[in-house]
Amino acid sequence: MDWKKLVISILLDLVGLMSFEVPLLGEFQDVIWAPLSAYILMKMYPGSVGKVAGAVEFVEEILPFTDIVPTFTITFFYDTFFNKSKSKSPVRKR
């Protein structure tokens, strides 16, 4: 498991939660954070996983009061444990 990527994912989810610290004003912060976080997520997880997660992240951040959803962390666990399209080295039998 990539612990570094998990820690980064958790930290980025916490950054998204910071908009709750300042009521109403914090929601305007999301106008900047939404596209930035979607871009970061797409770069962290290349391919279709990153594209779908980036779109979900953008919508989640731009909508008011939805910042509580930990999209980065959910994407990490999906990519690590459930992504069947990840290339795995085949085991050769002799």
Backbone as a chain_set.jsonl record, in Angstrom:
{"seq": "MDWKKLVISILLDLVGLMSFEVPLLGEFQDVIWAPLSAYILMKMYPGSVGKVAGAVEFVEEILPFTDIVPTFTITFFYDTFFNKSKSKSPVRKR", "coords": {"N": [[0.853, -1.18, 0.0], [0.467, 2.226, -0.741], [1.494, 4.366, 1.366], [2.248, 7.04, 1.474], [0.725, 8.266, -0.541], [-1.79, 7.863, 0.541], [-1.698, 9.449, 2.882], [-1.347, 11.983, 1.714], [-3.764, 12.138, 0.335], [-5.628, 12.207, 2.457], [-4.847, 14.608, 3.688], [-5.434, 16.451, 1.622], [-8.193, 16.147, 1.493], [-8.808, 17.25, 3.954], [-8.076, 19.905, 3.503], [-10.107, 20.63, 1.754], [-12.209, 20.557, 3.562], [-11.765, 22.795, 5.077], [-13.196, 24.988, 4.251], [-15.496, 25.043, 5.704], [-14.867, 26.356, 7.991], [-15.226, 29.113, 7.89], [-18.23, 30.348, 7.798], [-20.4, 30.756, 5.012], [-18.537, 32.606, 3.662], [-16.548, 30.764, 3.268], [-17.65, 29.035, 1.399], [-17.345, 30.449, -0.96], [-14.649, 30.194, -1.294], [-14.5, 27.685, -2.303], [-14.939, 27.975, -5.011], [-12.5, 28.448, -6.099], [-11.021, 26.285, -5.098], [-12.357, 24.003, -6.075], [-11.867, 23.49, -8.984], [-9.079, 23.284, -8.82], [-8.597, 21.173, -6.994], [-9.817, 19.09, -8.39], [-8.135, 18.897, -10.611], [-5.699, 18.172, -9.343], [-6.428, 15.676, -8.317], [-6.905, 14.252, -10.682], [-4.299, 14.156, -11.664], [-3.019, 12.693, -9.682], [-4.184, 10.191, -9.939], [-3.965, 8.739, -12.714], [-5.638, 8.149, -15.888], [-8.868, 6.579, -16.438], [-9.937, 6.357, -13.874], [-8.961, 8.61, -12.485], [-10.089, 10.646, -14.06], [-12.887, 10.311, -13.728], [-13.053, 10.503, -10.919], [-12.025, 13.074, -10.599], [-14.025, 14.625, -11.814], [-16.166, 14.051, -10.102], [-15.099, 15.091, -7.732], [-14.906, 17.831, -8.407], [-17.642, 18.558, -8.687], [-18.54, 17.897, -6.127], [-17.08, 19.685, -4.532], [-17.879, 22.168, -5.534], [-20.576, 22.34, -5.029], [-22.632, 23.612, -2.438], [-22.087, 22.857, 1.008], [-21.259, 20.184, 0.777], [-18.74, 19.401, 1.271], [-17.866, 17.576, 3.088], [-17.575, 15.029, 2.132], [-15.082, 12.673, 1.62], [-13.446, 12.657, -0.995], [-10.853, 12.323, -2.147], [-9.679, 10.398, -0.452], [-11.49, 8.264, -0.679], [-11.117, 7.692, -3.388], [-8.452, 6.855, -3.29], [-8.681, 4.414, -1.829], [-10.384, 2.999, -3.542], [-8.786, 2.841, -5.869], [-6.612, 1.423, -4.87], [-7.623, -1.016, -3.808], [-9.856, -1.951, -5.304], [-9.706, -1.458, -8.042], [-9.778, -3.034, -10.915], [-8.667, -2.718, -13.396], [-6.064, -1.989, -13.152], [-2.749, -2.585, -14.045], [-1.381, -5.699, -13.494], [1.326, -7.756, -12.778], [1.506, -10.713, -14.563], [1.48, -14.077, -13.361], [3.741, -16.473, -14.226], [3.517, -19.803, -15.253], [5.494, -22.702, -15.223]], "CA": [[0.0, 0.0, 0.0], [1.217, 3.467, -0.878], [1.143, 5.172, 2.542], [2.455, 8.454, 1.161], [-0.433, 8.715, -1.302], [-2.919, 7.888, 1.474], [-1.546, 10.636, 3.736], [-1.619, 13.147, 0.865], [-5.211, 12.141, 0.077], [-6.302, 12.661, 3.68], [-4.545, 16.033, 3.86], [-6.172, 17.224, 0.627], [-9.589, 16.154, 1.934], [-8.896, 18.219, 5.057], [-8.051, 21.242, 2.9], [-11.463, 20.862, 1.278], [-13.085, 20.788, 4.717], [-11.465, 24.084, 5.711], [-14.172, 26.02, 3.889], [-16.52, 25.072, 6.745], [-14.383, 27.18, 9.1], [-15.784, 30.455, 7.772], [-19.543, 30.179, 7.174], [-20.727, 31.521, 3.803], [-17.323, 33.027, 2.962], [-15.829, 29.548, 2.905], [-18.223, 28.469, 0.182], [-16.739, 31.16, -2.085], [-13.315, 29.61, -1.439], [-14.663, 26.482, -3.109], [-14.886, 28.33, -6.425], [-11.086, 28.293, -6.472], [-10.551, 24.955, -4.709], [-13.002, 22.939, -6.853], [-11.097, 23.077, -10.168], [-7.715, 22.922, -8.433], [-8.604, 19.835, -6.406], [-10.129, 18.136, -9.458], [-6.898, 18.747, -11.385], [-4.753, 17.403, -8.524], [-6.926, 14.302, -8.249], [-6.662, 13.62, -11.987], [-2.86, 13.915, -11.786], [-2.641, 11.634, -8.735], [-4.731, 8.916, -10.409], [-4.122, 8.868, -14.169], [-6.569, 7.241, -16.537], [-10.306, 6.801, -16.24], [-10.217, 6.541, -12.437], [-8.697, 10.014, -12.174], [-11.046, 11.512, -14.752], [-14.185, 10.204, -13.052], [-12.902, 11.045, -9.569], [-11.858, 14.518, -10.736], [-15.344, 15.206, -12.072], [-16.928, 13.941, -8.849], [-14.492, 16.048, -6.797], [-15.295, 19.176, -8.798], [-19.054, 18.749, -8.34], [-18.652, 17.843, -4.659], [-16.525, 20.912, -3.947], [-18.574, 23.373, -5.991], [-21.894, 22.376, -4.393], [-22.532, 24.02, -1.031], [-22.282, 21.943, 2.142], [-20.939, 18.787, 0.449], [-17.293, 19.24, 1.448], [-17.575, 16.527, 4.065], [-17.284, 13.787, 1.417], [-13.626, 12.572, 1.433], [-13.278, 12.11, -2.342], [-9.465, 11.881, -2.351], [-9.459, 9.159, 0.305], [-12.304, 7.227, -1.314], [-10.429, 7.34, -4.636], [-7.275, 6.068, -2.925], [-9.086, 3.042, -1.487], [-10.882, 2.352, -4.761], [-7.655, 2.549, -6.747], [-5.722, 0.449, -4.237], [-8.215, -2.322, -3.516], [-10.955, -2.379, -6.16], [-9.48, -1.139, -9.445], [-9.394, -4.252, -11.636], [-7.956, -2.397, -14.629], [-4.648, -1.75, -12.869], [-1.934, -3.671, -14.603], [-0.715, -6.55, -12.513], [2.21, -8.67, -13.501], [0.973, -12.077, -14.559], [2.345, -15.121, -12.818], [4.007, -17.47, -15.261], [3.688, -21.19, -14.82], [6.46, -23.424, -16.071]], "C": [[0.894, 1.237, 0.0], [0.797, 4.432, 0.237], [1.263, 6.668, 2.268], [1.237, 9.02, 0.421], [-1.679, 8.781, -0.408], [-2.861, 9.137, 2.35], [-1.847, 11.908, 2.94], [-3.114, 13.264, 0.59], [-5.983, 12.662, 1.281], [-6.076, 14.155, 3.894], [-5.327, 16.897, 2.876], [-7.675, 17.239, 0.938], [-9.792, 17.145, 3.079], [-8.853, 19.653, 4.552], [-9.447, 21.594, 2.392], [-12.448, 21.139, 2.395], [-12.896, 22.167, 5.34], [-12.478, 25.166, 5.347], [-15.316, 26.087, 4.895], [-16.123, 25.985, 7.909], [-14.984, 28.588, 9.075], [-17.132, 30.328, 7.057], [-19.792, 31.203, 6.06], [-19.491, 31.953, 3.025], [-16.537, 31.81, 2.474], [-16.358, 28.904, 1.638], [-17.693, 29.179, -1.058], [-15.319, 30.662, -2.342], [-13.386, 28.378, -2.344], [-14.635, 26.763, -4.603], [-13.46, 28.193, -6.944], [-10.622, 26.861, -6.222], [-11.125, 23.848, -5.598], [-12.206, 22.559, -8.105], [-9.67, 22.648, -9.828], [-7.662, 21.501, -7.868], [-8.934, 18.773, -7.449], [-8.889, 17.863, -10.304], [-5.875, 17.894, -10.624], [-5.155, 15.933, -8.483], [-6.684, 13.567, -9.565], [-5.18, 13.322, -12.19], [-2.395, 12.792, -10.853], [-3.057, 10.254, -9.228], [-4.978, 9.02, -11.911], [-5.118, 7.846, -14.716], [-8.006, 7.559, -16.188], [-10.671, 6.998, -14.768], [-10.04, 8.01, -12.06], [-9.69, 10.956, -12.819], [-12.407, 11.499, -14.065], [-14.108, 10.834, -11.66], [-12.735, 12.563, -9.608], [-13.186, 15.224, -10.968], [-16.208, 15.174, -10.806], [-16.408, 14.959, -7.835], [-14.919, 17.474, -7.127], [-16.731, 19.466, -8.372], [-19.224, 18.798, -6.824], [-18.145, 19.136, -4.015], [-17.32, 22.151, -4.339], [-19.97, 23.485, -5.378], [-21.754, 22.764, -2.926], [-22.83, 22.871, -0.073], [-22.03, 20.467, 1.81], [-19.456, 18.483, 0.67], [-16.919, 18.102, 2.387], [-17.224, 15.19, 3.401], [-15.776, 13.716, 1.13], [-13.264, 11.919, 0.087], [-11.861, 11.607, -2.599], [-9.227, 10.524, -1.681], [-10.271, 8.003, -0.28], [-11.631, 6.763, -2.603], [-9.189, 6.509, -4.347], [-7.662, 4.62, -2.657], [-9.643, 2.302, -2.702], [-9.707, 1.922, -5.637], [-6.76, 1.457, -6.177], [-6.349, -0.938, -4.147], [-9.246, -2.825, -4.532], [-10.743, -2.159, -7.65], [-8.934, -2.364, -10.177], [-8.576, -3.948, -12.883], [-6.483, -2.065, -14.398], [-3.833, -2.906, -13.402], [-1.213, -4.4, -13.484], [0.15, -7.521, -13.28], [1.677, -10.078, -13.415], [1.988, -13.076, -14.007], [2.499, -16.177, -13.91], [4.177, -18.847, -14.646], [4.647, -21.862, -15.77], [6.089, -24.853, -16.172]], "O": [[1.934, 1.276, 0.657], [-0.138, 5.215, 0.07], [0.471, 7.464, 2.773], [0.777, 10.121, 0.724], [-2.524, 9.658, -0.586], [-3.876, 9.808, 2.536], [-2.526, 12.806, 3.438], [-3.667, 14.363, 0.611], [-6.896, 13.474, 1.131], [-7.006, 14.883, 4.24], [-5.831, 17.957, 3.247], [-8.351, 18.234, 0.676], [-10.83, 17.802, 3.16], [-9.519, 20.526, 5.109], [-9.916, 22.717, 2.576], [-13.416, 21.874, 2.203], [-13.775, 22.653, 6.052], [-12.602, 26.16, 6.063], [-16.037, 27.085, 4.938], [-16.971, 26.345, 8.726], [-15.221, 29.181, 10.127], [-17.168, 30.211, 5.833], [-19.425, 32.372, 6.181], [-19.408, 31.687, 1.826], [-15.939, 31.834, 1.398], [-15.599, 28.295, 0.885], [-17.6, 28.558, -2.117], [-14.839, 30.703, -3.475], [-12.435, 28.074, -3.064], [-14.333, 25.864, -5.388], [-13.25, 27.857, -8.11], [-9.908, 26.288, -7.045], [-10.446, 22.853, -5.849], [-11.892, 21.38, -8.271], [-9.117, 21.755, -10.471], [-6.78, 20.72, -8.227], [-8.388, 17.671, -7.399], [-8.628, 16.717, -10.671], [-5.259, 16.999, -11.201], [-4.306, 15.049, -8.603], [-6.304, 12.397, -9.565], [-4.839, 12.327, -12.829], [-1.488, 12.033, -11.193], [-2.371, 9.265, -8.97], [-6.085, 9.354, -12.334], [-5.396, 6.824, -14.089], [-8.327, 8.648, -15.711], [-11.612, 7.727, -14.455], [-10.894, 8.582, -11.383], [-10.095, 11.949, -12.214], [-13.008, 12.55, -13.847], [-14.987, 11.603, -11.27], [-13.252, 13.263, -8.737], [-13.447, 16.283, -10.397], [-16.892, 16.146, -10.483], [-17.197, 15.615, -7.155], [-15.257, 18.243, -6.227], [-17.004, 20.501, -7.765], [-19.959, 19.636, -6.301], [-18.734, 19.617, -3.048], [-17.422, 23.09, -3.55], [-20.494, 24.589, -5.223], [-20.846, 22.287, -2.245], [-23.702, 22.037, -0.317], [-22.544, 19.589, 2.503], [-18.979, 17.413, 0.29], [-15.752, 17.717, 2.457], [-16.639, 14.316, 4.041], [-15.24, 14.603, 0.466], [-12.829, 10.768, 0.046], [-11.691, 10.556, -3.217], [-8.645, 9.619, -2.279], [-9.775, 6.879, -0.361], [-11.582, 5.564, -2.878], [-8.897, 5.561, -5.075], [-7.044, 3.701, -3.194], [-9.398, 1.107, -2.867], [-9.645, 0.779, -6.09], [-6.209, 0.652, -6.928], [-5.669, -1.935, -4.386], [-9.482, -4.031, -4.605], [-11.543, -2.64, -8.453], [-7.751, -2.683, -10.06], [-7.864, -4.82, -13.381], [-5.736, -1.879, -15.358], [-4.193, -4.07, -13.225], [-0.535, -3.8, -12.65], [-0.257, -8.047, -14.317], [1.422, -10.586, -12.324], [3.197, -12.919, -14.178], [1.518, -16.697, -14.441], [4.885, -19.027, -13.655], [4.617, -21.622, -16.977], [6.778, -25.623, -16.84]]}, "num_chains": 1, "name": "protein.A"}
